[in-house]
Amino acid sequence: MAIEACRYFAHQAWVQGAWANDVLLEVDASGHWSRITCDAAQDTVRDAVRLAGPVLPGVVNAHSHAFQRAIAGLTEQGAPHGQDNFWSWRERMYAVAQRITPEQLEVIATMLYTELLAGGYTQVCEFHYLHNAGARAPHASALDMSMALVRAAQRSGIGLTLLPTLYMRSGFGADRLRPDQQRFASTPDSIARLVQDLQAHTRDMAHVNLGVALHSLRAVKPQALSDLVTFADAQGLPIHIHIAEQPQEVHDCIAQTGQRPIDWLLSHAQLHHRWNLVHATHATQAELNGVRASGASIVICPSTEANLGDGVFDYGAYCAQGGSWSVGSDSHISRAWNEELRLLEYGQRLIRGQRNVAAQSGATTSSAANMLQAMVHGAQACTARPLGGLQEGQRADGVVLDINSPALCGLPHAHVLDAHVFSSPGSAPLAVCVGGQWRSHSSQGAVLQEDYARTLAQVFS
């Protein structure tokens, strides 16, 4: 979709991994940055729109289950019997997954995607396995459920990489899904057909593209994994998979295959730069080295991994070797990327007894700067889209920070990003740009919240 070419001027913008001053940002008619000029002379920016604060790149949310936004805050009381852990949480999540209709999913996802935009994300990778008819949606199809997410993204204005997800069995050694998992059922052929149908339905929609996901090694048989990867590779699609999130998953994989999950994947799949391994929380140094060498990326979801008691990813070791990664909000108990980075760094500090761990694995002495630049670099792998920050040829995404917010007020310019990440609560963006178009949500916020509240009441009735 063509837009009007525009010119913007920022006194401070994040360009090539560092703050630059007096930056002229030019957008072409396709919604991409056509020119970025640092230290621009004043006589060249007179006709440019002046932005009200420092400008950061838009950030990709590399892992989302939109429907789980509906249970944020509803699973924080202990399980009635036994230990509360990932698996008991999963039972509660399944109960809600059975209830949601396409219409309800659209409302929930619209609310979520609007919140993600307000948190500084400009693209979301939707790991989508809620395919089939449910208890309250007896006629819902995989296309119906998927298009609900597409409409939500279009309504909110966020970019969407939709990842129809293969889900075939309940665990290692099982032949089929449990009764409460039937809504997730799919085959490599059904996922391939769904991707092709969605490509046809979204061909003229701005900022929507497709990929595929494999739920996990425990949920997908080896031959099915190979079949779907062959389809994805033929089309150049990004490939995502949950892996090594829980110790039990690692133990079960070893018992069934003789190998740890990531080790098995490295041995049996041709990993490359479009592979994205979600979580990888319980990985050995050798496995992490293998992921890095393959060109694949890891998607870290700090708030969800903490909330579910998954464990802490070995970020310091992985990044010391130059590993590629991105960040996701997964179950959406947090919906701002600066909160994810804060928790990622703090987890490392608690384990290691050190400060500024991320500062040791990057080009700068700033933990926030190194993490932001790594996230921007990892955007291409998880989306297969030009989302590499404020650079010529990349999609014109950006975030304007509120320099007068309590978190940033009075700070030297060089420390604005540090405070945005580590001064809690962080500053909310003044404005967010997606593909050269500025998004404002204040006018629809009240109406959207009312619709969301009514929808949740229906889901839980």
C-alpha positions as CSV (number, residue, x, y, z in Angstrom):
1,M,0.0,0.0,0.0
2,A,1.5,3.3,-1.1
3,I,1.7,6.2,1.4
4,E,2.7,9.8,1.1
5,A,6.5,10.2,1.3
6,C,7.4,12.1,4.4
7,R,10.4,13.7,6.2
8,Y,10.8,13.7,10.0
9,F,13.4,15.3,12.2
10,A,14.5,14.1,15.6
11,H,17.1,15.7,17.8
12,Q,18.1,12.2,18.9
13,A,17.6,8.8,17.2
14,W,19.1,5.3,17.6
15,V,21.0,4.7,14.4
16,Q,23.4,1.7,13.8
17,G,23.6,0.8,17.5
18,A,24.2,4.3,19.0
19,W,22.5,7.6,19.6
20,A,22.9,10.1,16.8
21,N,22.0,13.8,16.9
22,D,19.9,15.9,14.6
23,V,18.6,13.0,12.5
24,L,16.6,13.5,9.3
25,L,14.4,10.4,8.7
26,E,12.9,10.2,5.2
27,V,10.1,7.7,4.3
28,D,9.4,6.7,0.7
29,A,6.0,5.9,-0.8
30,S,6.4,2.2,0.0
31,G,6.7,2.9,3.7
32,H,10.4,2.2,4.0
33,W,13.3,4.5,5.1
34,S,14.7,6.0,2.0
35,R,17.4,8.1,3.7
36,I,18.7,8.5,7.2
37,T,20.9,11.6,7.7
38,C,22.7,12.2,11.0
39,D,24.0,15.7,12.0
40,A,21.6,17.2,9.4
41,A,22.1,20.8,8.7
42,Q,19.3,23.0,9.9
43,D,18.5,24.4,6.5
44,T,17.8,20.9,5.2
45,V,15.2,20.1,7.8
46,R,13.0,23.2,7.7
47,D,10.1,21.3,6.0
48,A,10.4,18.2,8.1
49,V,7.9,17.2,10.8
50,R,9.7,17.6,14.1
51,L,9.2,14.6,16.4
52,A,8.6,15.4,20.1
53,G,11.3,13.1,21.6
54,P,14.1,10.6,21.1
55,V,13.4,8.0,18.4
56,L,14.1,4.3,18.8
57,P,13.6,1.5,16.2
58,G,10.4,-0.5,16.3
59,V,10.9,-3.9,18.0
60,V,9.6,-7.3,16.9
61,N,7.7,-9.4,19.4
62,A,8.9,-12.8,18.2
63,H,6.6,-15.0,20.2
64,S,2.9,-14.5,20.9
65,H,-0.1,-16.7,21.9
66,A,-2.7,-14.0,21.6
67,F,-5.5,-15.9,23.2
68,Q,-3.5,-16.3,26.4
69,R,-3.9,-12.6,27.0
70,A,-7.3,-13.6,28.4
71,I,-5.8,-15.4,31.4
72,A,-3.2,-12.8,32.4
73,G,-3.6,-12.4,36.1
74,L,-6.0,-15.4,36.4
75,T,-3.5,-18.1,37.2
76,E,-1.6,-16.5,40.1
77,Q,-3.3,-18.5,42.9
78,G,-1.8,-21.8,43.8
79,A,-3.2,-25.1,42.4
80,P,-5.6,-26.8,44.8
81,H,-3.7,-30.1,44.8
82,G,0.0,-30.6,44.7
83,Q,2.8,-28.4,43.3
84,D,1.9,-25.5,41.0
85,N,4.1,-25.6,37.9
86,F,4.2,-25.3,34.1
87,W,2.1,-28.4,33.7
88,S,-0.7,-27.4,36.1
89,W,-0.7,-23.9,34.4
90,R,-1.1,-25.6,31.1
91,E,-4.3,-27.4,32.3
92,R,-5.9,-24.0,33.1
93,M,-4.8,-22.6,29.8
94,Y,-6.3,-25.5,27.9
95,A,-9.7,-25.0,29.6
96,V,-9.8,-21.4,28.3
97,A,-8.6,-22.4,24.8
98,Q,-11.6,-24.7,24.4
99,R,-14.0,-21.8,25.0
100,I,-12.9,-19.0,22.6
101,T,-14.8,-18.3,19.4
102,P,-13.4,-16.6,16.4
103,E,-15.2,-13.4,17.3
104,Q,-13.9,-13.5,20.8
105,L,-10.4,-14.2,19.6
106,E,-10.5,-11.1,17.4
107,V,-11.5,-8.9,20.3
108,I,-8.8,-10.4,22.6
109,A,-6.1,-10.1,20.0
110,T,-7.1,-6.5,19.0
111,M,-6.8,-5.5,22.7
112,L,-3.4,-7.3,22.9
113,Y,-2.0,-5.9,19.7
114,T,-3.0,-2.4,20.6
115,E,-1.2,-2.9,24.0
116,L,1.9,-4.3,22.2
117,L,2.0,-1.2,20.0
118,A,1.8,1.0,23.1
119,G,4.7,-1.0,24.5
120,G,6.9,-0.2,21.5
121,Y,6.4,-3.4,19.4
122,T,5.7,-2.8,15.8
123,Q,5.5,-6.4,14.5
124,V,4.3,-9.6,16.3
125,C,5.0,-13.2,15.4
126,E,1.8,-15.1,16.3
127,F,2.4,-18.8,17.1
128,H,-1.1,-19.9,16.3
129,Y,-2.4,-23.4,17.1
130,L,-6.0,-22.6,18.0
131,H,-7.2,-24.0,14.7
132,N,-10.4,-26.1,15.0
133,A,-13.9,-26.0,16.3
134,G,-14.3,-25.6,20.1
135,A,-16.9,-26.2,22.7
136,R,-18.5,-22.8,22.0
137,A,-17.4,-22.5,18.4
138,P,-18.7,-25.7,16.9
139,H,-18.4,-24.5,13.3
140,A,-15.1,-22.6,13.5
141,S,-12.5,-23.5,10.9
142,A,-8.8,-23.1,10.9
143,L,-9.2,-20.2,8.4
144,D,-11.9,-18.5,10.6
145,M,-9.6,-18.6,13.6
146,S,-6.6,-17.4,11.7
147,M,-8.4,-14.5,9.9
148,A,-9.6,-13.3,13.3
149,L,-6.0,-12.7,14.2
150,V,-5.4,-11.0,10.8
151,R,-8.3,-8.6,11.3
152,A,-7.1,-7.8,14.8
153,A,-3.7,-6.9,13.5
154,Q,-5.2,-4.7,10.8
155,R,-7.5,-3.0,13.3
156,S,-4.7,-2.2,15.7
157,G,-2.1,-1.3,13.0
158,I,0.6,-3.7,14.1
159,G,2.5,-5.8,11.6
160,L,1.8,-9.5,11.8
161,T,3.8,-12.6,11.0
162,L,1.2,-15.4,11.4
163,L,2.7,-18.8,12.1
164,P,0.1,-21.6,11.7
165,T,1.4,-24.3,14.0
166,L,1.7,-28.1,13.6
167,Y,0.4,-30.0,16.6
168,M,-0.1,-33.8,16.3
169,R,0.4,-35.7,19.5
170,S,0.3,-35.2,23.3
171,G,3.9,-36.2,24.0
172,F,7.0,-38.3,23.1
173,G,5.9,-41.8,22.2
174,A,2.2,-40.9,21.9
175,D,0.2,-41.5,18.7
176,R,-2.4,-38.9,19.1
177,L,-3.6,-35.8,21.0
178,R,-5.6,-35.9,24.3
179,P,-9.3,-35.0,24.1
180,D,-8.6,-31.5,25.5
181,Q,-6.0,-30.9,22.7
182,Q,-8.2,-31.8,19.7
183,R,-8.7,-28.1,18.9
184,F,-5.0,-27.9,18.1
185,A,-5.0,-30.9,15.7
186,S,-3.3,-30.5,12.4
187,T,-1.1,-32.3,9.8
188,P,1.8,-31.0,7.6
189,D,-0.7,-31.0,4.7
190,S,-3.4,-29.1,6.6
191,I,-0.8,-26.5,7.8
192,A,0.5,-26.1,4.2
193,R,-3.0,-25.6,2.9
194,L,-3.8,-23.1,5.6
195,V,-0.7,-21.1,4.8
196,Q,-1.6,-21.0,1.1
197,D,-5.2,-20.0,1.9
198,L,-4.0,-17.2,4.2
199,Q,-1.5,-16.0,1.6
200,A,-4.4,-15.6,-0.9
201,H,-6.7,-13.9,1.7
202,T,-4.0,-11.4,2.9
203,R,-2.2,-10.7,-0.4
204,D,-3.3,-7.0,-0.5
205,M,-3.0,-6.4,3.3
206,A,-0.3,-4.2,4.6
207,H,2.4,-5.6,6.9
208,V,1.0,-9.2,7.0
209,N,3.1,-12.2,6.1
210,L,3.2,-15.9,6.8
211,G,5.5,-18.5,8.3
212,V,5.1,-21.9,10.0
213,A,5.6,-23.3,13.4
214,L,6.2,-26.7,14.9
215,H,4.7,-26.8,18.4
216,S,7.5,-28.8,19.9
217,L,9.4,-32.1,19.4
218,R,7.1,-33.7,21.8
219,A,4.0,-32.7,19.7
220,V,5.4,-33.4,16.2
221,K,6.6,-36.7,14.8
222,P,10.0,-36.6,13.0
223,Q,8.7,-37.3,9.5
224,A,6.0,-34.6,9.9
225,L,8.7,-32.1,11.0
226,S,10.7,-32.9,7.9
227,D,7.6,-32.6,5.6
228,L,6.6,-29.2,7.0
229,V,10.1,-27.8,6.9
230,T,10.5,-28.9,3.3
231,F,7.3,-26.9,2.5
232,A,8.6,-23.8,4.4
233,D,12.0,-23.9,2.8
234,A,10.5,-24.1,-0.7
235,Q,8.7,-20.8,0.1
236,G,11.4,-19.1,2.1
237,L,9.2,-18.9,5.2
238,P,10.4,-18.4,8.8
239,I,10.2,-21.5,11.0
240,H,9.6,-21.4,14.7
241,I,9.5,-24.2,17.4
242,H,9.2,-24.4,21.2
243,I,12.2,-26.3,22.5
244,A,13.8,-27.3,25.8
245,E,11.5,-25.0,27.9
246,Q,11.0,-27.5,30.7
247,P,13.3,-30.0,32.4
248,Q,10.7,-32.7,32.0
249,E,10.7,-32.1,28.2
250,V,14.4,-32.7,28.2
251,H,14.2,-35.9,30.2
252,D,11.4,-37.3,28.1
253,C,13.3,-36.5,24.9
254,I,16.4,-38.3,26.1
255,A,14.3,-41.3,27.2
256,Q,12.6,-41.5,23.7
257,T,15.4,-40.5,21.4
258,G,18.6,-40.8,23.4
259,Q,19.3,-37.1,22.7
260,R,18.5,-33.8,24.3
261,P,15.9,-31.7,22.3
262,I,18.3,-29.2,20.8
263,D,20.9,-31.8,20.2
264,W,18.3,-33.9,18.3
265,L,17.2,-30.9,16.2
266,L,20.8,-30.1,15.3
267,S,21.3,-33.8,14.3
268,H,18.1,-34.3,12.3
269,A,17.2,-30.9,10.8
270,Q,19.1,-28.6,8.6
271,L,18.9,-25.5,10.8
272,H,19.5,-22.2,9.1
273,H,19.0,-18.4,9.4
274,R,15.1,-18.7,9.2
275,W,14.9,-21.1,12.2
276,N,13.8,-19.7,15.5
277,L,14.1,-21.8,18.7
278,V,11.7,-20.5,21.3
279,H,12.9,-20.6,24.9
280,A,15.9,-23.1,24.7
281,T,16.0,-22.5,28.5
282,H,17.6,-25.9,29.3
283,A,20.4,-26.0,26.8
284,T,24.0,-27.1,27.2
285,Q,26.9,-24.9,26.1
286,A,27.5,-27.4,23.2
287,E,23.9,-27.1,22.1
288,L,24.1,-23.3,22.2
289,N,27.3,-23.3,20.2
290,G,25.6,-25.5,17.7
291,V,22.6,-23.2,17.3
292,R,24.9,-20.2,16.8
293,A,27.0,-22.1,14.2
294,S,23.9,-23.1,12.3
295,G,22.8,-19.5,11.9
296,A,19.5,-20.1,13.7
297,S,18.2,-17.7,16.4
298,I,16.7,-18.2,19.9
299,V,13.6,-16.4,21.1
300,I,13.8,-15.5,24.7
301,C,10.6,-14.8,26.6
302,P,11.7,-13.6,30.1
303,S,8.4,-12.6,31.7
304,T,6.7,-15.8,30.7
305,E,9.7,-18.0,31.5
306,A,9.7,-16.4,35.0
307,N,6.0,-16.6,35.5
308,L,5.9,-20.3,34.6
309,G,9.0,-21.2,36.6
310,D,10.7,-22.4,33.4
311,G,14.2,-21.4,34.5
312,V,16.7,-18.8,33.2
313,F,18.3,-18.9,29.8
314,D,22.1,-18.8,29.7
315,Y,22.1,-15.4,28.0
316,G,25.7,-14.4,29.0
317,A,27.3,-17.6,27.5
318,Y,25.2,-17.5,24.4
319,C,25.8,-13.9,23.6
320,A,29.5,-14.1,24.4
321,Q,29.7,-16.4,21.3
322,G,27.8,-14.0,19.1
323,G,24.5,-15.9,19.2
324,S,21.5,-14.4,17.4
325,W,18.3,-13.8,19.4
326,S,15.0,-12.0,19.7
327,V,12.4,-11.4,22.4
328,G,8.8,-12.5,22.8
329,S,6.1,-11.8,25.3
330,D,4.5,-15.3,24.9
331,S,1.6,-15.5,27.4
332,H,1.5,-11.7,27.7
333,I,1.7,-11.0,31.4
334,S,4.0,-8.2,30.2
335,R,3.4,-6.3,27.0
336,A,6.4,-4.0,26.7
337,W,9.8,-4.9,25.4
338,N,11.7,-2.8,27.9
339,E,10.2,-4.9,30.7
340,E,11.3,-8.1,29.0
341,L,14.9,-6.7,28.7
342,R,14.9,-5.6,32.3
343,L,13.9,-9.0,33.5
344,L,16.4,-10.7,31.1
345,E,19.3,-8.8,32.5
346,Y,18.2,-9.0,36.1
347,G,17.9,-12.8,35.9
348,Q,21.5,-13.0,34.8
349,R,22.6,-10.7,37.6
350,L,20.8,-12.8,40.2
351,I,22.4,-16.0,39.0
352,R,25.9,-14.7,38.4
353,G,26.1,-12.2,41.2
354,Q,27.3,-9.5,38.8
355,R,26.0,-6.3,37.3
356,N,25.6,-5.3,33.6
357,V,26.0,-8.8,32.2
358,A,24.8,-7.8,28.8
359,A,27.4,-5.0,28.7
360,Q,30.0,-7.7,28.4
361,S,28.6,-9.1,25.2
362,G,28.3,-6.3,22.7
363,A,29.9,-3.3,21.1
364,T,29.1,-0.9,23.9
365,T,29.4,-0.6,27.7
366,S,25.6,-0.3,28.0
367,S,23.5,-3.4,28.8
368,A,20.4,-1.8,27.3
369,A,22.2,-0.7,24.1
370,N,23.7,-4.2,23.5
371,M,20.3,-5.9,24.1
372,L,18.4,-3.5,21.9
373,Q,20.8,-3.8,19.1
374,A,20.8,-7.6,19.3
375,M,17.0,-7.6,19.2
376,V,16.9,-5.4,16.1
377,H,19.5,-7.6,14.4
378,G,17.4,-10.7,15.2
379,A,14.2,-9.3,13.6
380,Q,15.0,-10.6,10.1
381,A,15.2,-14.2,11.3
382,C,11.8,-14.3,13.0
383,T,9.8,-12.4,10.4
384,A,11.7,-12.7,7.1
385,R,10.9,-9.0,6.7
386,P,13.1,-5.9,6.5
387,L,12.7,-4.8,10.1
388,G,16.4,-3.9,10.9
389,G,15.9,-0.6,12.5
390,L,16.5,3.0,11.4
391,Q,18.4,2.1,8.2
392,E,17.8,2.8,4.5
393,G,15.7,0.1,2.9
394,Q,14.2,-1.1,6.2
395,R,10.5,-0.7,6.9
396,A,9.8,2.7,8.4
397,D,9.1,1.6,12.0
398,G,9.9,3.8,15.0
399,V,9.0,4.8,18.5
400,V,9.1,8.3,19.9
401,L,9.9,8.4,23.6
402,D,8.4,10.8,26.1
403,I,11.5,12.7,27.4
404,N,9.4,14.4,30.0
405,S,8.2,11.2,31.6
406,P,9.3,10.6,35.2
407,A,11.6,7.7,34.1
408,L,13.5,10.0,31.6
409,C,13.0,13.5,32.9
410,G,16.3,15.4,33.3
411,L,18.6,12.6,32.2
412,P,21.6,13.2,29.9
413,H,20.9,12.1,26.4
414,A,23.4,9.3,26.5
415,H,21.5,7.5,29.3
416,V,17.9,7.8,27.9
417,L,17.9,4.2,26.6
418,D,19.4,2.9,29.9
419,A,16.6,4.6,31.9
420,H,13.9,3.4,29.5
421,V,14.9,-0.2,30.2
422,F,16.0,0.0,33.8
423,S,14.1,2.8,35.5
424,S,10.8,1.1,36.5
425,P,8.1,1.7,35.4
426,G,9.6,2.7,32.0
427,S,8.3,5.5,29.9
428,A,5.4,4.8,27.6
429,P,6.1,5.9,24.0
430,L,4.5,9.1,22.8
431,A,3.9,7.7,19.3
432,V,4.6,4.6,17.3
433,C,5.2,4.4,13.5
434,V,4.6,1.3,11.4
435,G,5.5,1.4,7.8
436,G,5.7,5.1,7.8
437,Q,2.2,5.6,9.4
438,W,1.8,6.9,12.9
439,R,-0.6,5.0,15.1
440,S,-2.8,6.6,17.7
441,H,-4.9,4.5,20.1
442,S,-6.2,7.1,22.6
443,S,-9.4,7.7,20.7
444,Q,-10.4,4.0,20.6
445,G,-9.0,2.9,23.9
446,A,-12.2,3.3,26.0
447,V,-14.4,1.5,23.5
448,L,-11.9,-1.3,23.0
449,Q,-11.6,-1.9,26.7
450,E,-15.3,-2.1,27.1
451,D,-15.5,-4.6,24.2
452,Y,-12.7,-6.6,25.8
453,A,-14.3,-6.6,29.2
454,R,-17.6,-7.9,27.7
455,T,-15.8,-10.5,25.8
456,L,-13.9,-11.8,28.8
457,A,-17.2,-12.0,30.7
458,Q,-18.6,-14.2,27.9
459,V,-15.5,-16.4,27.8
460,F,-15.6,-17.1,31.5
461,S,-19.4,-17.3,31.9
